[in-house]
């Protein structure tokens, strides 16, 4: 099962849970075009169950009317279906119209009340009914809290051959070293990638990788590869990734988006990432912020991780940040 979005969820009353689906659109249909259908279908055949989406069903299925926005579609689901099956059915029909960065809830039409009501807890399909998929009015806000027990650091491609090309490379290396030192003090796992090290060299010597959980080579721009995913799987409590390295608009951005798509909360350290072009760097920072990635600074990350002056490691972290981090060209763009 693969989570299809960070913020997409369903609700029973006020309890929200993430939605997962085996494949966003893999179970869809043979299509006959029609102007009356939101996806260009007049009749669809669910290839997984052999059920026609025009309302006909066999003895093990129940007819349902599924509505989203201005559209309604007769379909059918197995008797006893609950939230997960209903969500997958809605996604199979309306997936292209659904904004994955919103939260949603499923509602049931009540003849008694003559209106739609929230599905009761534990609801399962037992008879013909009408359901609708409703976006919540309030956009989801990512709070961005960081605690060491649920955080991992991703250090991306801080390599020797990039030194002459990347703007403010010395500054971002200095800040990256602060982050690595903080990770060791706080016991936070570190995953390090190196882009085509045979041609671009290893991680620069200034970056002390002592204790890194994984250092792996790659050719793909994103760090989200089987090696990194296996390392994350060994850290089942992790929900936040602190990301830094180069280049902002290429490997950092693609890694951040891939992590976001897998349900992680991503903290991108602006003063420890850069590009060959400041234009590329700043537009990437803006794009990531609009996508739901938290654009932050090294000092903010480290102090959020300790959280309290009485934290037993506060003094050691304070020594790291006693001198302000270099601004690496960011202030000139503010």
VENKA-V839856 format. One record per residue. N is the residue number from 1. NEAR is the number of other C-alpha atoms within 8 Angstrom. Layout:
n = (N N)
near = (NEAR NEAR)
//
This chain:
n = (1 2 3 4 5 6 7 8 9 10 11 12 13 14 15 16 17 18 19 20 21 22 23 24 25 26 27 28 29 30 31 32 33 34 35 36 37 38 39 40 41 42 43 44 45 46 47 48 49 50 51 52 53 54 55 56 57 58 59 60 61 62 63 64 65 66 67 68 69 70 71 72 73 74 75 76 77 78 79 80 81 82 83 84 85 86 87 88 89 90 91 92 93 94 95 96 97 98 99 100 101 102 103 104 105 106 107 108 109 110 111 112 113 114 115 116 117 118 119 120 121 122 123 124 125 126 127 128 129 130 131 132 133 134 135 136 137 138 139 140 141 142 143 144 145 146 147 148 149 150 151 152 153 154 155 156 157 158 159 160 161 162 163 164 165 166 167 168 169 170 171 172 173 174 175 176 177 178 179 180 181 182 183 184 185 186 187 188 189 190 191 192 193 194 195 196 197 198 199 200 201 202 203 204 205 206 207 208 209 210 211 212 213 214 215 216 217 218 219 220 221 222 223 224 225 226 227 228 229 230 231 232 233 234 235 236 237 238 239 240 241 242 243 244 245 246 247 248 249 250 251 252 253 254 255 256 257 258 259 260 261 262 263 264 265 266 267 268 269 270 271 272 273 274 275 276 277 278 279 280 281 282 283 284 285 286 287 288 289 290 291 292 293 294 295 296 297 298 299 300 301 302 303 304 305 306 307 308 309 310 311 312 313 314 315 316 317 318 319 320 321 322 323 324 325 326 327 328 329 330 331 332 333 334)
near = (6 8 12 12 12 13 11 13 12 12 11 12 8 5 6 8 7 10 12 9 10 6 8 9 8 5 9 11 8 7 9 8 7 8 6 6 9 8 7 11 11 10 10 12 11 12 9 5 5 7 11 13 13 9 10 10 11 7 5 7 10 15 14 13 12 13 12 10 6 5 8 8 9 11 13 15 13 9 11 7 11 10 8 9 9 10 9 9 9 11 11 11 8 11 10 5 5 7 5 10 10 12 13 12 13 13 12 12 11 9 6 4 6 7 7 10 8 10 10 7 6 5 8 9 12 7 7 8 9 10 13 10 13 10 8 9 4 4 8 8 4 5 4 7 5 10 9 11 7 10 14 13 12 12 13 14 11 12 13 10 8 10 9 6 7 12 9 9 11 7 12 14 12 9 13 13 11 11 10 12 10 11 12 10 10 8 7 12 11 14 13 12 13 15 12 10 9 5 5 11 10 8 10 8 5 7 10 8 6 4 6 10 8 9 9 8 9 10 6 6 10 11 11 9 7 6 7 11 9 8 10 9 7 6 7 6 6 11 9 12 13 12 14 14 15 13 13 15 13 9 13 16 12 11 12 13 9 10 12 13 11 11 11 11 12 13 13 13 13 12 15 14 13 17 13 10 8 9 6 11 14 9 9 11 12 8 8 14 10 7 6 7 13 11 11 10 11 14 8 8 10 11 9 10 9 12 7 6 6 5 8 5 9 11 7 8 12 8 7 10 10 6 5 5 9 7 8 9 7 8 7 5 6 4)
//
